[in-house]
Amino acid sequence: MRKKKKGNTFKLLTLFLFLGTCLGDYGTGVWIGGSDPGLPPKQQTNAAYSALQSWKSAITEDPSGLLKTWVGQEVCSYKGIFCSGSSVTAIDLNKANLKGTIVTDLSLLSDLTILHLNTNRFSGQIPDSFRALDSLQELDLSNNRFSGSFPRATIYIPNLIYLDLRFNSFTGSVPENLFNKQLDAILLNNNQFTGEIPRNLGYSSASVINLANNKLSGEIPASYGVSGSKLKEVLLLNNQLTGCIPESVGMFSDIEVFDVSFNSLMGHVPDTISCLSEIEVLNFGHNKLSGDLPDLVCSLRNLMNLTVAFNFFSGLSSECSRVGSFGFDFAGNCIPGMSYQRPRPDCSAIPGSALSCLRIPAQPLTCDAISGLKV
């Protein structure tokens, strides 16, 4: 996934990482920010001490000895713990290689704004008590061993804006309510989610949605892009998606990365792809798409990487023929005169050739018409 541009949303994270760098790995210190204390300092300290000691007892392996500092009532001196006054407002245990589970008592940390636990060996499920973390804005649980269904408690954390559950073993469906939540990043790739992509994906406020490397099936939602959005990156690669690429994808005029490779999509590439004026990376590779590649797709001014390899395209427009080798991959298709194409017998029966990719609306959408439809 292309590196996401930082915005105002992540100023708090930037400051946090700066302080952590100054203080060393799993640094300790006073966190600048956070809400005003809602409890007297002593009560806050007691609650934090109780929560962190309960969690410590649920951690069974600590190869780096980080938890040796988790002793005594002065929780703000613990490695990986950051405070504002006497309130714990951030926990950063990234790459600590801890093994254990997450305890319900962490919900006692009512001023916790950031919880980063990526690259550890935490397992089990996320406690439902997490919905009580009213101040939490960033939750990174990536690259662990969590399992079970999608942790629905995260949907009810009122101020959450960044959700990262990548590289775990979550199963079951992705809940529709997730895309109604005011999140800036939804990162669910490399799990074992199944079922269809929720119909309201196109209404998400997120700038990045990554559902890659799961077992999602069905079609890309036709509502995709209907309302316009802030989306910059959409990654749906390596799932089990079928059907057509919806015409309404062209409504994401600000999108920079769109990757639907390694699925079973069929039919033509919609003309509205040419409306993606900011697109830089466009990957349709390893599907069953066919027909001619539209001329306007290859003339997109910001396009740096176009992959349509291993489909069943039968022709290129003059513009696509001209751009040839500059980050464009046309191999493994059925295009006469091009090198590295499929054997002729493979091209005699095009998968999905009888599939009708209905346009929404019935007539082809123009970029001007799409602009008028946005809200």
Buried (B, 14 or more C-beta within 10 A) or exposed (E): BBEBEEEEBBEBBEBBBEBBEEEEBBBBBEBEBBBEBEBEEEEBBBBBBEBBBBBBEBBEEBEEEBBEBBEEEEBBBBBBBBBBBBBBBBBBBBBBEBBBBBBBBBBBBBBBBBBBBBBBBBBBBBBEBBBBBBBBBBBBBBBBBBBBEBBBBBBBBEEBBBBBBBBBEBBEBBBEEBBBBEBBBBBBBBBEBBEBBBBBBBBBBBBBBBBBBBEBBBBBBBBBBBBBBBBBBBBBBBBEBBBBBBBBBBBBBBBBBBBBBBBBBBBBBBBBBBBBBBBBBBBBBBBBBBBBBBBBBBBBEEBEBBBBBBBBBBBBBEBBBEBEEEEBBBBBBBBEEBEEBBEEEEBEEBBBEEBEBEBBEEEEBBBEBBEEBEE
